[in-house]
């Protein structure tokens, strides 16, 4: 599965919209989108970029391909820190515009997307989320059930991302990993991808055991910070094990609870690997993120955001807490 792509958008450079559309279509072709769905994706990306340019002046599009239960899809996040939207509901009406345009953009996106949400605060910008799944009723249902959102991007100037993530799902259980290779660039990517390789081979095991296996495998790399969270739905428990500074937390009932990772670098120097168990309530959110995202985030400052789609939440937290000096990954899943 191709990695995420970010495309900056500014009102001063109209060519960026075309560049974003071409990047989106190349990703869509790589994951097997039909020609019809590629065309609809192109419209969504063009309209989303146009809205950033017309209303915010600058921002970025983040394109996040995914696959779940043999359905391929792409999440489009249009992110800005502009003036925001005073009336989101009215902005979705065809013909409504505050920028002298035809006012067709958001309405067109909402009709074409498999899932669509906006979070906007006047004076603090807007994040638009559109999920596009390859066509078919079953694909739309599966995409709607896929309550996971991830932003995973390299530091500016690098094409290889030193962060990586994955997830595996079986009846009654989901397990997630975020790996952050030491530093950034190709050598960091090699370390994080080795952790993902071990995870895919051993995802049926406990987080503690997977980390132990990965520790030996990463000895030939520069090493990585790695955290793994196992959700057991029938027991209402998250089993969590981490080494290094990939942060994990559970957001439930209006409060965030951080989970404990051990010090060290997987593959090189670690003290011990230990797993911890945490209870959770239905409709909680699991968050894992690399140190490219600041740990001081607080969901409470975003009224209503916690109930939105995990991909939209990831987009908002990425916008406001990305450090911009390292690879950045944030994974959010509704559990």
Buried (B, 14 or more C-beta within 10 A) or exposed (E): EEBBBBBBBBBEEEEBBEBBBEBBBEBBEEBEBEEEBBEBBBBBBBBBBBBBBBBBBBBBBBBBBBEBEEBBBBBBBBBBBBBBBEEBEEBBEEEBBBEEEEBBBBBBBBEBBBBBBBBBBEEBBBBBBBBBBBEEEEBBBBBEEBBBBBBBBBBEEBEBBBBBBBBBBEEEBBBBBBBBBBBBBEBBBBBBBBBBBBBEEBBEBBBBBBBBBBBEBBEEBBBBBBBBBBBBEEEBBBBBBBBBBBBBBBBBEEEBBEBEBBEBBBBBEBEEBBBBEBEBEEEBBBBBBBBBBBEEBEBEEBEEBBEBBBBBBBBBBBBBBBEEEBBBBBBBBBB
